[in-house]
């Protein structure tokens, strides 16, 4: 599981807000929403953090851009 990684689809675009994140998948035209925790995970994936770093980031006090 050490080599496990996530990437953001090139067909996805996201908008992070205080309450979470809204994701638009351009390929299928669907919107997805996530709460603040989901936004933190999305931002960590965008930064290409490791699974362990994402878990640590999710457990830390919240700080959105």
VOGU-3710 file (C-alpha; in Angstrom, 3 decimals, decimal comma):
1> xxxxxxxxxx> 0,000/0,000/0,000  3,059/2,299/0,170  2,912/2,915/-3,596  -0,809/3,707/-3,598  -1,585/7,145/-5,027  -4,463/9,279/-6,251  -4,639/11,722/-9,135  -7,180/14,306/-10,191  -8,850/13,491/-13,497  -8,014/15,883/-16,311
11> xxxxxxxxxx> -11,778/15,983/-16,937  -12,500/17,356/-13,461  -12,494/20,921/-12,247  -13,182/21,971/-8,680  -14,113/25,012/-6,649  -13,192/24,950/-2,958  -15,351/26,987/-0,562  -15,597/27,422/3,207  -18,260/24,690/3,373  -16,509/22,179/1,108
21> xxxxxxxxxx> -15,810/21,591/-2,562  -17,896/21,402/-5,724  -16,457/19,233/-8,483  -17,595/19,278/-12,100  -16,670/16,272/-14,206  -16,544/17,710/-17,715  -16,611/14,254/-19,311  -20,041/13,321/-17,996  -21,376/16,775/-17,021  -22,065/15,755/-13,422
31> xxxxxxxxxx> -21,530/17,855/-10,304  -20,269/16,361/-7,074  -20,153/18,050/-3,684  -18,137/17,255/-0,579  -18,025/18,731/2,889  -14,958/20,368/4,469  -13,232/17,046/5,018  -13,758/16,130/1,373  -12,309/19,504/0,366  -9,197/18,862/2,432
41> xxxxxxxxxx> -8,761/15,476/0,812  -9,315/16,974/-2,665  -6,678/19,657/-2,022  -4,227/17,040/-0,769  -4,778/14,952/-3,903  -4,215/18,044/-6,060  -0,904/18,503/-4,234  -0,062/14,856/-5,000  0,419/13,999/-1,347  0,948/10,387/-0,339
51> xxxxxxxxxx> -1,879/8,372/1,211  -0,169/8,695/4,599  0,162/12,476/4,197  -3,517/12,727/3,171  -4,506/10,830/6,321  -2,359/13,151/8,452  -3,763/16,237/6,708  -7,314/14,993/7,289  -6,649/14,550/10,996  -5,049/18,006/11,454
61> xxxxx> -7,035/21,134/12,378  -8,896/22,485/9,321  -7,283/25,174/7,156  -8,732/25,921/3,733  -7,139/28,361/1,298
//
